[in-house]
Every structure is written in C-alpha cells, then in structure tokens.
C-alpha cells in the first residue's frame, strides 16, 4: 500500500505540470515579459508615494489644545509641536531648529500656527523633516491641531516630506519659528 502523502504529492505535481503546459500554450513570452516590466515599473514607483506616519504615536499625543509646556523640548506637549507629526529631533541628536549630524533638512515643509502659553501670542512654526538617515524612532509625536485632510498635500502633516530630497529616508522633524501670526 502506498503512502497517502506520496500519492497527494504526485497528484499535485501532475496538476501543476498540466497547468504550466496549458499556460505555456496560451500565453506568449512577450506578454509575460511585458507584464513583468509593468510590475517592475510599479514597484519602482512605490517609494515616490506619500508615506503616512499618522498612526505612529497616538498614545504620546497630548490632549487637544493642551500645549502648556514651555521648557521641555523633548516632550510632545511642548507648545511648538502643536502640529508636529513625527519623531522629535531633540531626542535624536539635533535641536528644535537643526537636524542631527548626517541628516539634511527637507526641501518642502508644512507650517502650523501654535500659541506660546508664556506670552499668549500665536507663532508660525515651520516643520521640516530631517532626511537621509534611518528613522530615529525616539520621542514619537502625532499632534494634529488644525490639520487638514490628506488629499490637500500642503495642509496635511502625516506625509513623508523627504520625498523631494535625493536621500528621502525620514529621520526626525524640527520646529523652527518663522514669525508671529496675524491675529484674526
């Protein structure tokens, strides 16, 4: 008596061979090469797509509107970080306004308006991703104060802004003051 697993393996081999021969008779080499070429082009285009970091750190988010911290720039509730979504450069060898060594500032940016609790004024804050190094992964924040939907690219903060750089790996984010916002 034959082993049932051997019989199953032989049946599977015969079925696979029949299917391969049937496919070879119906499909040309050119169409296979064309399909493989299309798949390779699509695979090369994937890194160009926006990268969503919005799910990184929901547990680290401060409560809505609770940006009272004026001194600790390594905490997500620091007032400058009201619209920052990413990893803080202050925890990755950089500062609030400069990228760590080996990383370069993104060519594109998003701007938020944050209120400084010390003087009560609203400031324009430029959020620049630092690019070209492996993601730091320390001090992740996901603040979405006054964020707009993702289909308006310039108004959405959960995008990999490093995609415009030659070295487009995301490392961390800085928050540089641009100026005082006009009061409404």
One Martini backbone bead per residue (centre of mass of N, CA, C, O) as a GRO file, in nm:
protein
  184
    1UNK     BB    1   0.097   0.037   0.022
    2UNK     BB    2   0.060   0.364  -0.025
    3UNK     BB    3   0.136   0.671   0.051
    4UNK     BB    4  -0.073   0.945   0.077
    5UNK     BB    5   0.141   1.171   0.044
    6UNK     BB    6   0.262   1.070  -0.222
    7UNK     BB    7   0.002   1.085  -0.389
    8UNK     BB    8  -0.046   1.386  -0.347
    9UNK     BB    9   0.223   1.484  -0.469
   10UNK     BB   10   0.177   1.362  -0.752
   11UNK     BB   11  -0.084   1.508  -0.814
   12UNK     BB   12   0.029   1.793  -0.787
   13UNK     BB   13   0.247   1.771  -1.005
   14UNK     BB   14   0.054   1.705  -1.242
   15UNK     BB   15  -0.119   1.963  -1.214
   16UNK     BB   16   0.110   2.169  -1.250
   17UNK     BB   17   0.205   2.070  -1.529
   18UNK     BB   18  -0.062   2.113  -1.679
   19UNK     BB   19  -0.083   2.418  -1.620
   20UNK     BB   20   0.187   2.502  -1.749
   21UNK     BB   21   0.129   2.397  -2.034
   22UNK     BB   22  -0.131   2.554  -2.082
   23UNK     BB   23  -0.003   2.837  -2.045
   24UNK     BB   24   0.221   2.809  -2.268
   25UNK     BB   25   0.008   2.783  -2.506
   26UNK     BB   26  -0.146   3.079  -2.439
   27UNK     BB   27   0.127   3.233  -2.364
   28UNK     BB   28   0.343   3.472  -2.430
   29UNK     BB   29   0.653   3.600  -2.383
   30UNK     BB   30   0.586   3.898  -2.424
   31UNK     BB   31   0.359   3.919  -2.208
   32UNK     BB   32   0.538   3.841  -1.971
   33UNK     BB   33   0.746   4.068  -2.002
   34UNK     BB   34   0.545   4.300  -1.987
   35UNK     BB   35   0.433   4.236  -1.704
   36UNK     BB   36   0.707   4.251  -1.555
   37UNK     BB   37   0.770   4.545  -1.635
   38UNK     BB   38   0.525   4.673  -1.498
   39UNK     BB   39   0.590   4.573  -1.213
   40UNK     BB   40   0.866   4.717  -1.189
   41UNK     BB   41   0.764   5.007  -1.224
   42UNK     BB   42   0.569   5.002  -0.984
   43UNK     BB   43   0.786   4.935  -0.769
   44UNK     BB   44   0.952   5.203  -0.820
   45UNK     BB   45   0.701   5.401  -0.740
   46UNK     BB   46   0.642   5.354  -0.435
   47UNK     BB   47   0.852   5.561  -0.296
   48UNK     BB   48   0.683   5.821  -0.412
   49UNK     BB   49   0.484   5.787  -0.212
   50UNK     BB   50   0.322   5.871   0.042
   51UNK     BB   51   0.388   5.881   0.397
   52UNK     BB   52   0.220   5.746   0.673
   53UNK     BB   53   0.248   5.869   1.031
   54UNK     BB   54  -0.027   5.879   1.202
   55UNK     BB   55   0.014   5.590   1.377
   56UNK     BB   56   0.264   5.617   1.575
   57UNK     BB   57   0.151   5.820   1.854
   58UNK     BB   58  -0.125   5.826   2.022
   59UNK     BB   59  -0.015   5.795   2.320
   60UNK     BB   60   0.164   6.080   2.297
   61UNK     BB   61  -0.069   6.259   2.293
   62UNK     BB   62  -0.205   6.533   2.361
   63UNK     BB   63  -0.444   6.709   2.452
   64UNK     BB   64  -0.655   6.906   2.323
   65UNK     BB   65  -0.491   7.216   2.363
   66UNK     BB   66  -0.230   7.092   2.546
   67UNK     BB   67   0.025   7.347   2.524
   68UNK     BB   68   0.207   7.434   2.815
   69UNK     BB   69   0.488   7.375   2.737
   70UNK     BB   70   0.811   7.576   2.770
   71UNK     BB   71   1.086   7.370   2.811
   72UNK     BB   72   1.029   7.070   2.699
   73UNK     BB   73   1.165   6.959   2.384
   74UNK     BB   74   1.108   6.624   2.455
   75UNK     BB   75   0.795   6.690   2.437
   76UNK     BB   76   0.479   6.680   2.290
   77UNK     BB   77   0.369   6.944   2.473
   78UNK     BB   78   0.520   7.137   2.327
   79UNK     BB   79   0.412   7.422   2.179
   80UNK     BB   80   0.558   7.385   1.890
   81UNK     BB   81   0.405   7.080   1.850
   82UNK     BB   82   0.092   7.116   1.757
   83UNK     BB   83   0.169   7.006   1.428
   84UNK     BB   84   0.338   6.750   1.492
   85UNK     BB   85   0.450   6.463   1.285
   86UNK     BB   86   0.680   6.264   1.464
   87UNK     BB   87   1.016   6.293   1.531
   88UNK     BB   88   1.226   6.422   1.759
   89UNK     BB   89   1.535   6.579   1.727
   90UNK     BB   90   1.604   6.615   2.035
   91UNK     BB   91   1.628   6.279   2.054
   92UNK     BB   92   1.852   6.259   1.780
   93UNK     BB   93   2.092   6.503   1.797
   94UNK     BB   94   1.934   6.757   1.788
   95UNK     BB   95   1.711   7.024   1.753
   96UNK     BB   96   1.451   7.230   1.714
   97UNK     BB   97   1.620   7.368   1.439
   98UNK     BB   98   1.818   7.108   1.398
   99UNK     BB   99   1.980   6.871   1.252
  100UNK     BB  100   2.143   6.603   1.265
  101UNK     BB  101   2.408   6.451   1.195
  102UNK     BB  102   2.364   6.342   0.849
  103UNK     BB  103   2.126   6.533   0.810
  104UNK     BB  104   1.871   6.675   0.601
  105UNK     BB  105   1.674   6.910   0.501
  106UNK     BB  106   1.388   6.961   0.371
  107UNK     BB  107   1.247   7.107   0.079
  108UNK     BB  108   0.986   7.063   0.232
  109UNK     BB  109   0.691   7.195   0.410
  110UNK     BB  110   0.516   7.272   0.710
  111UNK     BB  111   0.266   7.490   0.860
  112UNK     BB  112   0.206   7.625   1.182
  113UNK     BB  113  -0.010   7.735   1.458
  114UNK     BB  114   0.117   7.848   1.771
  115UNK     BB  115   0.077   7.884   2.119
  116UNK     BB  116   0.228   8.078   2.356
  117UNK     BB  117   0.183   8.063   2.701
  118UNK     BB  118   0.358   8.303   2.796
  119UNK     BB  119   0.244   8.543   2.574
  120UNK     BB  120  -0.018   8.446   2.384
  121UNK     BB  121   0.105   8.401   2.113
  122UNK     BB  122   0.108   8.348   1.768
  123UNK     BB  123   0.295   8.109   1.575
  124UNK     BB  124   0.497   8.035   1.314
  125UNK     BB  125   0.564   7.692   1.219
  126UNK     BB  126   0.831   7.512   1.085
  127UNK     BB  127   0.817   7.187   0.946
  128UNK     BB  128   1.108   6.980   0.929
  129UNK     BB  129   1.245   6.731   0.777
  130UNK     BB  130   1.487   6.484   0.833
  131UNK     BB  131   1.722   6.348   0.602
  132UNK     BB  132   1.916   6.034   0.521
  133UNK     BB  133   1.826   5.859   0.764
  134UNK     BB  134   1.743   5.656   0.984
  135UNK     BB  135   1.506   5.616   1.185
  136UNK     BB  136   1.496   5.694   1.513
  137UNK     BB  137   1.224   5.638   1.722
  138UNK     BB  138   1.227   5.878   1.914
  139UNK     BB  139   0.989   6.069   2.024
  140UNK     BB  140   0.691   6.029   1.937
  141UNK     BB  141   0.457   6.231   1.744
  142UNK     BB  142   0.082   6.319   1.709
  143UNK     BB  143  -0.010   6.621   1.596
  144UNK     BB  144  -0.348   6.773   1.484
  145UNK     BB  145  -0.372   7.074   1.485
  146UNK     BB  146  -0.545   7.192   1.223
  147UNK     BB  147  -0.575   6.968   1.033
  148UNK     BB  148  -0.592   6.840   0.715
  149UNK     BB  149  -0.663   6.664   0.468
  150UNK     BB  150  -0.472   6.439   0.267
  151UNK     BB  151  -0.558   6.570  -0.023
  152UNK     BB  152  -0.401   6.824   0.103
  153UNK     BB  153  -0.078   6.829   0.106
  154UNK     BB  154   0.002   7.120   0.239
  155UNK     BB  155  -0.210   7.045   0.506
  156UNK     BB  156  -0.054   6.777   0.576
  157UNK     BB  157   0.142   6.595   0.838
  158UNK     BB  158   0.140   6.268   0.726
  159UNK     BB  159   0.406   6.318   0.548
  160UNK     BB  160   0.679   6.254   0.345
  161UNK     BB  161   0.895   6.529   0.292
  162UNK     BB  162   1.155   6.367   0.167
  163UNK     BB  163   1.073   6.310  -0.138
  164UNK     BB  164   1.249   6.566  -0.258
  165UNK     BB  165   1.494   6.420  -0.190
  166UNK     BB  166   1.756   6.219  -0.255
  167UNK     BB  167   1.744   6.145   0.054
  168UNK     BB  168   1.425   5.996   0.162
  169UNK     BB  169   1.478   5.936   0.451
  170UNK     BB  170   1.336   5.935   0.755
  171UNK     BB  171   1.416   6.077   1.086
  172UNK     BB  172   1.308   6.383   1.162
  173UNK     BB  173   1.177   6.681   1.345
  174UNK     BB  174   1.146   7.029   1.313
  175UNK     BB  175   1.077   7.364   1.495
  176UNK     BB  176   1.057   7.663   1.335
  177UNK     BB  177   1.046   7.990   1.365
  178UNK     BB  178   0.899   8.249   1.157
  179UNK     BB  179   0.660   8.401   1.324
  180UNK     BB  180   0.402   8.611   1.366
  181UNK     BB  181   0.074   8.590   1.376
  182UNK     BB  182  -0.207   8.696   1.269
  183UNK     BB  183  -0.475   8.834   1.403
  184UNK     BB  184  -0.824   8.776   1.360
   0.00000   0.00000   0.00000
